[in-house]
Amino acid sequence: MAKAKLDIELEITNKVIASLKAGVAPWQKSWRSIDGGLALRENGQPYQGFNQFILSMTGRSNPYWFTYNKAAELAGCEKDAKGKWIWDDNKGVRAGESGEYVSFWGKAKPKKSDPDAKPFMFMKWYKIFNADQIDGLPEKFFPKIEEVTPTVRDARAEAYIKNTGAAILWGGSQAYYSPAKDVCCVPVVEDFIDYVAYAGTMLHELVHWTGHETRLDRDLKNSFGTTAYSQEELCAEMGAAYLCGHLGLEAEPREDHVAYIQHWIEKLSTDRTALRKACSAAQKAVTYLDGLQVTKLEQAA
């Protein structure tokens, strides 16, 4: 029997709370992985929002994930007369492997209702398995980790930041976004321990920048350091981690996230949906920033 939706969500939230109590922000990875660590479907498309966050906590270095049926298909398993996959010792998901729950959102019409009834959104959970848990997959699903030089400026990240068109003021000793002036203030790149630290900070502030009333209009009026403000900070941290993965950079922990840990623990302990909401907000911010890249390319064409 499948777990109830809230049971799974609560279980995930409790894992995050336990990690935060240990002083670790679970969206910041301490292991090396492919292309910065984005979790991918078998077609190479990255998972979105909450699902990307869930899979980022697994510690898997291989980016590819599969449903049981897709794993069996791609591994070359055979079907019986009823169309069900035949389990094979050398193909498909290995016996005893445990999958990870991810969510799916869809639309459905109410049953036995009038024809004018509006469709409603529903969410269901299903299990997927990492490529490292599956035998017989094609070699392309086992890419090698490439060495990176974190001190070198990354042209792709530089272009991404520039293409947003955000007002950026370099200098000083603090990184922050000012909603009143609508400007991102960040120390010069030479003041960071390496380029990855600089890029991660810059992307963090750009996620805040998307929340301005002229863009995604998130609530940026809460006082710095409060539990309410920590929700926005959570959004920015998750968004920056996703963008680092998208750009092939290994995200590094921000020193100031320690100041928010207790606030995050308090927020997650009283609202089991807070994590999903933060992931959703972060995904919208990333989508907005990605859209600016497309616009820039169209203008240049």
N, C-alpha and C positions, 0 to 999 in steps of 0.2 A: 504494500500500500504506500502510495506517495505521501510525502510529508505535506502538511498544510502550509500554505503560502507564508503565513506569519511565523511559523515554526522555523522555516529555513532562514527567513530574513532576520529573525531574532538570533539564531545560531551564528550567522555571519556577523551581526552587530556585536555579539558577545566576544567573538574572536578578536575583533578590532579593539574593543575595550580592554581585553586582557593584554594585547600588544601595547596599547598606549600606557597602561599601568606599569609595563616593563620599560617604559621610556622610549619605545620604538614606534614611529609612524609607519604603519604597514604598507602604505602606498610608495614609500621610498625603499627600493630594493638594495640589498647588500651583496647580490650575486651578479655575475656577468651573464648576459643573455644576447640573443640575436636582435640586431637592429633596435637596441634600446629597450626591448622587452615587451612590445605590444603582443597581446594574444590574438591569434589569427584563426579564421575558419579555413577549411581545406582549400577554398578558392582564393586565399590570400587576403580576403577582406578582414580588417580588424573588428573585434567585438566592440560594442559601444557602451558608454555610460557605466551602469552598475555592473554589467557582466564583465567589462574590461577590468574593473576594480577587483571583483571577486577572483578572477583568474590571476591577477597580479600578485595576490597573496599566497599563491600555491608554492612558490619557490621553484617552479619549473623553468629551465633554461630554454627548452624547445618551445617555439611560439605556436605550433599547430595543435588544434583541438578538433575532435570529431564526435559525432553521435555514434552510438553502437552500430547502427545500420550502415552509416557511411564508412566507418572503419572496416566493417566486414566487406563492403563492396569494393573499396579501394585496395584491400589486402588480397582480394581474389577468392573469397570464400564462396562456397556453393550453396544453393537453396534446395530445400526438400520439395516434395510434390505439392505441399500446401503454400509454398512461397516463403517459408521461413528460413533464415540463415542457419546453416549447419555449423556447429562449433568445431573449430579445428585447432589442434595443439600448436600449430605453427603459423596460424593466420588469424587476424582480428585481435580484439581485446583479450589480453591474457586473463586466465582464470585467477580470481582473487583480487583483481585490480579494482580500486574504488574510484568512481568518477566524481566530478564536481557539478553541483547544481548551478544552472544559469536560468535566466528568466526569458520568457517570450511574451510580447504584447500583441494582442490582436483585437479585431472588431467582430462583434456578433449582434444579431438581432434578437430581441426577447422572444422566447417561445410562447406560443398561444396568445399572441397580442394583436392589436389592430395593425393593419398594414402601414399606417403612418408612424408607427413607433420608431424612434431614433435608435440606431445601433449604439451599443455600449462597449467600452473598452474592458478587456479582461487580461489577466496575467496568469501564466502557468509556468511551472518549473519543469526542467528536464535535465538529464545527466549527459555530460560529455566527457571524453577521455583524451589525455594528452598523447601525442605521437610516441613518446617514450614508454607508454603503457600498451602499445600495439605492435604486433609482429606482422611482417609481410608487407608493410607499406612501401611505396616507391621511395627511392633514395632522395628525391627532391624535398621530402618532408623532414629531412635531417640536415639542415644547413649548418655550416661550420661558423663558429664565433670568430669574427675578425678582430685583430688587434686595432686599437684606436690610440691616437695621441691626444690626450685631453687638453694639452697646453696650446694646441694649434687652433687658430680661428677656423670655425666651420662655415664654409661658404653658403651651404644650404640654410643653416640657422640664421646667418647674417641676413640673407635675402628674405627669409620668412619674417623676421622682426621688422625689416625696412618696409616690406610690402603692406604691413598693417596700416601705415600712415599715421601711427600714433605719435603724439608730441612727446618727445623724450628729452629729459634734461640730465646730462651726465655730469657726475662730480659729487662731492660731499662724501659723507661716511655712512649714509643710511639709504636703504632702498624702500620706496613706498609709492603708492599712487594717490594723487590729490584729486578727489572728485570736484572740488571747488574750482581748481585751475584746469582740470582735465589733462593732467600731465603725469607721466611716469618719471620718477626721479630715481636714478640708479648710479652707484659709483662707477668710475671708469673701469674698463675691463682689466687694466693692469693691476688694480687693487684687489682683485679676486685671486684665490689660490690657483685657479686654472680657468680655462675658457668654459668648461662645462658648468662650473659654479656660476659664472657670469650669465651664461645663456639660460640656465634654470631660473635664476633670479629675475632676469628680464622677462621671461615667459610668464612667470608668476605674476608680475605686475601688469602684464598685458591682459591676463585673465581678469584681474580687478578692473582694468580699463574697459572691458566689454560690458561691465555692469552699470556704466553711466546711463543717465536717464534718456540720452539720445540714442542709445544702442539697445541693450537688453533690459535696461531699467530694473536692476536688482536693488535691494535696499542696502545702500552704502552709508546710511546716516547714523548707524549705531556707533557708540563710543568705542574707540580702540581699546582692546584688551578685555572687552565684556564677552559674556557667553553668546550674546546675539551676534556680535561681530565675528566671533570665532567660526560661525557658520559660513560666512563669506570667505574667511581665511581657509577653511576646509575646501571650499569650492576652488579657490586659487591654487592650493597645493595639489589637488587632484588633477586639475586642468593642466598645470605645468608638468606634472609627472607624465601625463598622457602625451603632451606635445614633445617632451624630451624623447619618449619612445618613438613617436612619429618621425622625428628628425634624426633618429639613430644615436641619440646621446644617452649616456647612463646618468639618470637623474641623481643628484646628491642631496642629502638632507640639508634643509635650511636651519641655521643655528637658532633662529627665533621661533621655530615651531615648538620648542620646549615650553615656551610661555603659554602656549594654547592647549597643551595636553590636558590639563585638568578641566578646562572649559569643554573640550571635546568629550571627555569622559562623562561629564555632567549632562551634556546635551544628548549623547547617545544612550545614556542610562535612562533618560526620561522620555525619549522619543525614538522608537525603533525604526521609524521611517526617515529619520534625519540623514542617515547614510545614503539611502537611495536618492533622496532629494538633492543632496550635495553632489552626487555623481551625475544626476540629471542636469543640474545647473552647470557643472563643469563641462559636460558634453555639449550643451548649447553654446557655451563660450568658445569651445574648440571649433565647433561648426561655424560660428560667426567669424572667427579668425581665419579659418580655412577658406571661407567665402571671399575674404578680402584678397587672398592669394589669387583666386580665380579671376576676380575683377581686375587685378593688376596685370595679369597675363593677357586678358582681353583688351585692355587699354594699349598694351605694347604691340599687339598684333596689327 
